[in-house]
Amino acid sequence: MAYYYIGWHFSDQKGEYDKAQQFMVYSYACTFAAVTLRLWYPLLQNITHDPDKSYLAVAWLCWLPNLLAAYWINKKNLEVN
């Protein structure tokens, strides 16, 4: 919810639509981390055969690729503009 408020604040209050768009990309990446967790967990559980350690690793693996992808998308959009 904080991402939505920050995005609204930048776009509506200050007219900074580029920052609002960046925050929305990060918000989507954070929301999609739940999907990524559900994709990574069974894979790592089958590889390691240890559900506890797999879940600890997946807790980080679900966030990092999504946030890196969001960063790359935002950086690419800034270069275009």
DSSP file (Angstrom, degrees, kcal/mol; ACC not computed):
  #  RESIDUE AA STRUCTURE BP1 BP2  ACC     N-H-->O    O-->H-N    N-H-->O    O-->H-N    TCO  KAPPA ALPHA  PHI   PSI    X-CA   Y-CA   Z-CA
    1    1 A M     >        0   0    0      0, 0.0     4,-2.2     0, 0.0     5,-0.2   0.000 360.0 360.0 360.0 -33.4    0.0    0.0    0.0
    2    2 A A  H  >  +     0   0    0      1,-0.2     4,-2.6     2,-0.2     5,-0.2   0.887 360.0  54.3 -63.8 -37.1    2.9    2.4    0.7
    3    3 A Y  H  > S+     0   0    0      1,-0.2     4,-2.6     2,-0.2    -1,-0.2   0.901 107.8  49.7 -63.9 -39.2    4.1    2.0   -2.9
    4    4 A Y  H  > S+     0   0    0      2,-0.2     4,-2.5     1,-0.2    -1,-0.2   0.913 111.6  48.1 -65.4 -41.7    0.7    3.0   -4.2
    5    5 A Y  H  X S+     0   0    0     -4,-2.2     4,-2.8     2,-0.2    -2,-0.2   0.926 112.8  47.7 -64.4 -44.2    0.5    6.1   -1.9
    6    6 A I  H  X S+     0   0    0     -4,-2.6     4,-2.4     2,-0.2     5,-0.2   0.919 112.4  49.9 -63.8 -42.9    4.1    7.2   -2.9
    7    7 A G  H  X S+     0   0    0     -4,-2.6     4,-2.1    -5,-0.2     5,-0.2   0.916 113.3  45.8 -61.0 -43.1    3.2    6.7   -6.6
    8    8 A W  H  X>S+     0   0    0     -4,-2.5     4,-3.1     2,-0.2     5,-0.7   0.908 110.6  54.5 -64.6 -41.8    0.1    8.7   -6.2
    9    9 A H  I  X>S+     0   0    0     -4,-2.8     4,-1.2     1,-0.2     5,-1.0   0.920 111.7  43.1 -60.1 -45.9    1.9   11.4   -4.2
   10   10 A F  I  <5S+     0   0    0     -4,-2.4     6,-2.5     3,-0.2     4,-0.4   0.903 121.1  39.6 -68.7 -40.0    4.5   11.9   -6.9
   11   11 A S  I  <5S+     0   0    0     -4,-2.1     4,-0.4     4,-0.2    -2,-0.2   0.927 125.7  31.2 -78.4 -43.6    2.1   11.8   -9.9
   12   12 A D  I  <5S+     0   0    0     -4,-3.1    -3,-0.2    -5,-0.2    -2,-0.1   0.915 126.5  35.4 -84.6 -43.9   -0.8   13.8   -8.5
   13   13 A Q  I  <<S+     0   0    0     -4,-1.2    -3,-0.2    -5,-0.7    -2,-0.1   0.895 133.1  20.3 -80.5 -41.3    0.8   16.2   -6.1
   14   14 A K  S   <S-     0   0    0     -5,-1.0    -3,-0.2    -4,-0.4    -2,-0.1   0.560  93.5-123.6-109.9 -10.5    4.0   17.1   -7.8
   15   15 A G        +     0   0    0     -5,-0.4     2,-1.3    -4,-0.4    -4,-0.2   0.696  61.7 142.1  75.4  18.0    3.4   16.1  -11.4
   16   16 A E     >  +     0   0    0     -6,-2.5     4,-1.6     1,-0.2    -1,-0.2  -0.673  15.8 166.1 -94.3  82.7    6.4   13.8  -11.5
   17   17 A Y  H  >  +     0   0    0     -2,-1.3     4,-2.3     1,-0.2    -1,-0.2   0.782  69.1  61.1 -72.6 -27.6    4.9   11.0  -13.6
   18   18 A D  H  > S+     0   0    0      2,-0.2     4,-2.0     1,-0.2    -1,-0.2   0.918 106.8  45.5 -64.9 -42.4    8.2    9.3  -14.3
   19   19 A K  H  > S+     0   0    0      2,-0.2     4,-2.4     1,-0.2    -2,-0.2   0.883 111.5  53.0 -67.4 -37.3    8.8    8.7  -10.6
   20   20 A A  H  X S+     0   0    0     -4,-1.6     4,-1.9     1,-0.2    -2,-0.2   0.910 109.0  49.4 -63.1 -41.3    5.2    7.5  -10.2
   21   21 A Q  H  X S+     0   0    0     -4,-2.3     4,-1.9     2,-0.2    -2,-0.2   0.900 109.6  51.9 -65.0 -40.2    5.8    5.0  -13.0
   22   22 A Q  H  X S+     0   0    0     -4,-2.0     4,-2.2     1,-0.2    -2,-0.2   0.919 109.3  49.4 -62.1 -43.6    9.0    3.8  -11.4
   23   23 A F  H  X S+     0   0    0     -4,-2.4     4,-2.4     1,-0.2    -1,-0.2   0.864 108.6  53.3 -64.6 -34.9    7.2    3.2   -8.1
   24   24 A M  H  X S+     0   0    0     -4,-1.9     4,-2.4     2,-0.2    -1,-0.2   0.876 107.4  51.2 -67.9 -36.3    4.5    1.3   -9.9
   25   25 A V  H  X S+     0   0    0     -4,-1.9     4,-2.1     2,-0.2    -2,-0.2   0.928 112.4  46.2 -64.8 -44.3    7.1   -1.0  -11.6
   26   26 A Y  H  X S+     0   0    0     -4,-2.2     4,-2.3     2,-0.2    -2,-0.2   0.877 110.9  53.6 -64.5 -37.2    8.7   -1.7   -8.1
   27   27 A S  H  X S+     0   0    0     -4,-2.4     4,-2.3     2,-0.2    -2,-0.2   0.920 109.0  47.9 -63.7 -43.6    5.2   -2.3   -6.7
   28   28 A Y  H  X S+     0   0    0     -4,-2.4     4,-2.6     1,-0.2    -1,-0.2   0.906 110.4  52.6 -63.3 -40.5    4.4   -4.8   -9.3
   29   29 A A  H  X S+     0   0    0     -4,-2.1     4,-0.6     1,-0.2    -2,-0.2   0.906 110.6  47.1 -62.2 -41.5    7.8   -6.5   -8.7
   30   30 A C  H >< S+     0   0    0     -4,-2.3     3,-0.5     1,-0.2     4,-0.3   0.888 113.6  48.0 -67.9 -38.2    7.1   -6.8   -5.0
   31   31 A T  H >< S+     0   0    0     -4,-2.3     3,-1.2     1,-0.2     4,-0.4   0.890 108.3  54.3 -68.1 -39.0    3.6   -8.1   -5.6
   32   32 A F  H >X S+     0   0    0     -4,-2.6     4,-2.2     1,-0.3     3,-0.5   0.615  86.3  83.9 -72.4 -11.5    4.8  -10.7   -8.1
   33   33 A A  H <X S+     0   0    0     -4,-0.6     4,-2.5    -3,-0.5    -1,-0.3   0.819  83.4  60.7 -60.0 -30.0    7.3  -12.0   -5.5
   34   34 A A  H <> S+     0   0    0     -3,-1.2     4,-1.5    -4,-0.3    -1,-0.2   0.889 106.7  44.9 -64.2 -38.4    4.5  -14.1   -4.2
   35   35 A V  H <> S+     0   0    0     -3,-0.5     4,-1.2    -4,-0.4    -2,-0.2   0.915 112.0  51.9 -69.7 -42.8    4.2  -15.9   -7.5
   36   36 A T  H  X S+     0   0    0     -4,-2.2     4,-2.6     1,-0.2     3,-0.3   0.881 106.2  54.8 -61.9 -38.8    8.0  -16.2   -7.8
   37   37 A L  H  X S+     0   0    0     -4,-2.5     4,-2.5     1,-0.2    -1,-0.2   0.920 107.3  50.1 -59.3 -43.9    8.1  -17.8   -4.3
   38   38 A R  H  < S+     0   0    0     -4,-1.5    -1,-0.2     1,-0.2    -2,-0.2   0.723 113.2  46.8 -71.5 -19.6    5.5  -20.4   -5.4
   39   39 A L  H  X S+     0   0    0     -4,-1.2     4,-0.8    -3,-0.3    -2,-0.2   0.866 116.6  41.7 -84.2 -40.3    7.6  -21.2   -8.5
   40   40 A W  H  X S+     0   0    0     -4,-2.6     4,-2.7     1,-0.1     5,-0.3   0.876 103.1  66.6 -74.2 -39.0   11.0  -21.5   -6.7
   41   41 A Y  H  X S+     0   0    0     -4,-2.5     4,-2.5     1,-0.2     5,-0.2   0.906 102.3  42.7 -58.7 -51.2    9.9  -23.4   -3.6
   42   42 A P  H  > S+     0   0    0      0, 0.0     4,-2.0     0, 0.0    -1,-0.2   0.890 114.7  53.1 -62.9 -35.2    9.0  -26.7   -5.2
   43   43 A L  H  X S+     0   0    0     -4,-0.8     4,-1.6     2,-0.2    -2,-0.2   0.955 113.8  40.0 -63.2 -50.1   12.0  -26.6   -7.4
   44   44 A L  H  X S+     0   0    0     -4,-2.7     4,-3.0     1,-0.2     5,-0.4   0.852 111.9  57.3 -69.2 -33.3   14.5  -26.1   -4.5
   45   45 A Q  H  X S+     0   0    0     -4,-2.5     4,-1.9    -5,-0.3    -1,-0.2   0.890 108.6  46.7 -64.3 -38.0   12.6  -28.5   -2.3
   46   46 A N  H  < S+     0   0    0     -4,-2.0    -1,-0.2    -5,-0.2    -2,-0.2   0.835 115.9  46.0 -71.4 -32.1   13.1  -31.2   -4.9
   47   47 A I  H  < S+     0   0    0     -4,-1.6    -2,-0.2    -5,-0.2    -3,-0.2   0.934 125.8  26.9 -75.7 -46.8   16.8  -30.3   -5.4
   48   48 A T  H  < S-     0   0    0     -4,-3.0    -3,-0.2    -5,-0.1    -2,-0.2   0.721  84.9-145.3 -91.3 -22.1   17.8  -30.1   -1.7
   49   49 A H  S  < S+     0   0    0     -4,-1.9    -4,-0.1    -5,-0.4    -3,-0.1   0.753  70.6 106.0  57.7  26.4   15.2  -32.4   -0.1
   50   50 A D     >  -     0   0    0     -6,-0.3     4,-2.1    -5,-0.1     5,-0.2  -0.877  51.3-170.4-134.2 100.9   15.1  -30.1    2.9
   51   51 A P  H  > S+     0   0    0      0, 0.0     4,-2.1     0, 0.0     5,-0.2   0.845  83.6  53.5 -63.9 -34.5   12.0  -28.0    3.1
   52   52 A D  H  > S+     0   0    0      2,-0.2     4,-1.8     1,-0.2     5,-0.1   0.950 113.4  40.1 -67.4 -48.7   13.2  -25.7    5.8
   53   53 A K  H  > S+     0   0    0      1,-0.2     4,-2.0     2,-0.2    -1,-0.2   0.849 113.7  55.9 -69.5 -32.6   16.4  -24.7    4.2
   54   54 A S  H  X S+     0   0    0     -4,-2.1     4,-2.7     1,-0.2    -1,-0.2   0.915 106.7  49.6 -63.4 -42.0   14.7  -24.4    0.8
   55   55 A Y  H  X S+     0   0    0     -4,-2.1     4,-1.9     1,-0.2    -2,-0.2   0.881 108.3  53.3 -66.6 -37.2   12.2  -22.0    2.3
   56   56 A L  H  X S+     0   0    0     -4,-1.8     4,-0.7     2,-0.2    -1,-0.2   0.912 113.2  43.6 -62.5 -41.6   14.9  -19.8    3.8
   57   57 A A  H >X S+     0   0    0     -4,-2.0     4,-2.4     1,-0.2     3,-0.9   0.905 112.4  52.0 -69.1 -41.1   16.6  -19.6    0.4
   58   58 A V  H 3X S+     0   0    0     -4,-2.7     4,-2.2     1,-0.3     5,-0.2   0.816  96.1  69.2 -66.9 -30.0   13.4  -19.0   -1.5
   59   59 A A  H 3< S+     0   0    0     -4,-1.9     4,-0.3     1,-0.2    -1,-0.3   0.845 112.7  31.1 -57.8 -32.6   12.5  -16.2    0.9
   60   60 A W  H XX S+     0   0    0     -3,-0.9     4,-2.2    -4,-0.7     3,-0.8   0.818 115.0  59.0 -90.6 -37.1   15.3  -14.2   -0.7
   61   61 A L  H 3< S+     0   0    0     -4,-2.4     5,-0.2     1,-0.2    -2,-0.2   0.763  99.6  58.4 -66.3 -23.9   15.1  -15.7   -4.2
   62   62 A C  T 3< S+     0   0    0     -4,-2.2     4,-0.3    -5,-0.2    -1,-0.2   0.787 114.5  35.9 -77.2 -24.4   11.6  -14.5   -4.6
   63   63 A W  T <> S+     0   0    0     -3,-0.8     4,-2.7    -4,-0.3     5,-0.3   0.894 108.3  59.4 -91.3 -47.5   12.5  -10.9   -4.1
   64   64 A L  H  X S+     0   0    0     -4,-2.2     4,-2.6     1,-0.2     5,-0.3   0.899 105.3  44.4 -59.1 -51.8   15.9  -10.4   -5.6
   65   65 A P  H  > S+     0   0    0      0, 0.0     4,-2.3     0, 0.0    -1,-0.2   0.900 115.7  49.8 -60.9 -37.5   15.2  -11.3   -9.3
   66   66 A N  H  > S+     0   0    0     -4,-0.3     4,-2.4    -5,-0.2    -2,-0.2   0.927 113.2  44.7 -66.7 -44.3   12.0   -9.3   -9.3
   67   67 A L  H  X S+     0   0    0     -4,-2.7     4,-2.4     2,-0.2    -1,-0.2   0.871 113.3  51.1 -69.8 -35.1   13.6   -6.2   -7.9
   68   68 A L  H  X S+     0   0    0     -4,-2.6     4,-2.4    -5,-0.3    -1,-0.2   0.905 110.9  48.8 -65.8 -40.0   16.6   -6.5  -10.2
   69   69 A A  H  X S+     0   0    0     -4,-2.3     4,-2.6    -5,-0.3    -2,-0.2   0.907 111.4  49.8 -64.8 -40.6   14.2   -6.8  -13.2
   70   70 A A  H  X S+     0   0    0     -4,-2.4     4,-2.7     2,-0.2     5,-0.2   0.905 110.5  50.3 -64.0 -41.0   12.3   -3.8  -12.0
   71   71 A Y  H  X S+     0   0    0     -4,-2.4     4,-2.5     2,-0.2    -2,-0.2   0.921 111.5  48.2 -61.4 -43.9   15.5   -1.8  -11.6
   72   72 A W  H  X S+     0   0    0     -4,-2.4     4,-2.5     2,-0.2    -2,-0.2   0.908 112.0  49.1 -64.4 -42.2   16.6   -2.8  -15.1
   73   73 A I  H  X S+     0   0    0     -4,-2.6     4,-2.4     2,-0.2    -2,-0.2   0.930 113.3  46.7 -62.6 -45.5   13.2   -1.9  -16.6
   74   74 A N  H  X S+     0   0    0     -4,-2.7     4,-2.0     2,-0.2    -2,-0.2   0.892 112.7  49.5 -64.6 -39.6   13.3    1.5  -14.8
   75   75 A K  H  X S+     0   0    0     -4,-2.5     4,-1.8    -5,-0.2    -1,-0.2   0.910 111.7  48.7 -66.3 -40.8   16.8    2.2  -15.9
   76   76 A K  H  X S+     0   0    0     -4,-2.5     4,-1.6     1,-0.2    -2,-0.2   0.890 110.7  51.0 -65.8 -39.2   15.9    1.3  -19.5
   77   77 A N  H  X S+     0   0    0     -4,-2.4     4,-1.9     1,-0.2    -1,-0.2   0.859 108.4  52.1 -66.4 -35.2   12.9    3.5  -19.4
   78   78 A L  H  < S+     0   0    0     -4,-2.0    -1,-0.2     1,-0.2    -2,-0.2   0.872 107.5  52.3 -68.7 -35.6   15.0    6.4  -18.1
   79   79 A E  H  < S+     0   0    0     -4,-1.8    -1,-0.2     1,-0.2    -2,-0.2   0.858 109.2  50.0 -67.6 -34.3   17.5    6.0  -21.0
   80   80 A V  H  <        0   0    0     -4,-1.6    -2,-0.2     1,-0.2    -1,-0.2   0.897 360.0 360.0 -70.2 -40.3   14.7    6.1  -23.5
   81   81 A N     <        0   0    0     -4,-1.9    -1,-0.2    -5,-0.1    -2,-0.2   0.482 360.0 360.0 -80.7 360.0   13.2    9.3  -22.0
